[in-house]
């Protein structure tokens, strides 16, 4: 398995994701890798670590999630691995509930979201976003 962390989705991947016919609820699994030092797109000087910059985004994005009917489910630092192998662990895992993929699109278009996204870019060196679909069975 090849794993590539990215900060923004490729255009084709985003189009396919949002064109999917499954318009139901989803939980987005975010596997996050932080920069050692925050690097803001506008070039501002900062003493923040990448994690500190991302946590500013993480605190503010909760309001944006609520505006589209979503909410944070869980976040926590990655502390180890017991099964499988990767060259390098992610730093944090965050789960976010959205009522639909369209709600996620609405959220990223909000002016409130546009105003905080710079902290996400400054903090992350890469991430994986994995859409999951609630289903019958385990954990239900």
Residue, then its C-alpha position, 0 to 999 in steps of 0.5 A: x500500500x502506498x500512502x501519500x499525505x496531501x493538504x488539498x485533494x486533487x481536482x479529480x478526486x474531489x469531483x468524484x467524491x462529491x459526485x458520489x450518489x450516496x448523499x447520506x450521513x458520513x463520518x470523515x476520518x482525518x489522519x493528520x501529520x503536522x509541520x514542526x513549525x507553522x508555515x502560514x501561506x501569507x508568510x507571517x512570522x510565527x512561533x507556533x508549532x504546526x500542531x498549535x496552528x492546527x489546534x486553532x483551526x480545530x477549535x474554530x471549525x467546530x462552529x462551522x460544522x454546527x452551521x451545516x448540521x455536523x459535529x466533532x466526534x473525536x480527536x486524539x494524538x496517535x500514540x502507537x500502532x499494534x497492527x500493520x506497518x507504516x514508515x511514519x505514524x500520523x500525529x493525530x486522528x480527528x473524526x467529524x460527522x457530516x449529515x452529507x457530503x454536500x454539507x461538507x461542501x457547504x461548510x468549506x464555502x462558509x465565510x467563517x470557514x474561509x477565515x480559519x482555513x489558513x491555520x489548517x494550511x499552516x499546521x499540516x504537512x499532510x493528511x488523509x481524509x477517509x469517508x466512512x458511512x454509518x451502517x448496521x452492525x459493530x458500534x451501532 
